[in-house]
Amino acid sequence: MSAIPSISPSVTPIPATFARPAVAGTPGAPFRLLGACYRWIAGYFVRRDAIAWLRECDDAALRDIGLARSEIEDAVRGLVSPSGGARRG
């Protein structure tokens, strides 16, 4: 039988905290991801309802709030400025 080699005293073991991935240090990351998904889905339904509501308005009502029928989706998404022109940038 061969003898088990011993670890030399000059080799220092690596602590477990150094070997862990960075994600292990943030236990709330999955909850933040779920929260972001929830906010995106909720925002989608709010935007969809706003588009449907504006499409039901007649042209005179849309003109009163400064929108053309072709600008409804862009306005709901925030891509049309209040002055009526498309936003740049």
Secondary structure, DSSP 4 states (H G I P E B T S, - for coil): -PPPPPPPTTPPPPPHHHHS-GGGG-TTHHHHHHHHHHHHHHHHHHHHHHHHHHHHS-HHHHHHTT--GGGHHHHHTT-B-TTSSBP--
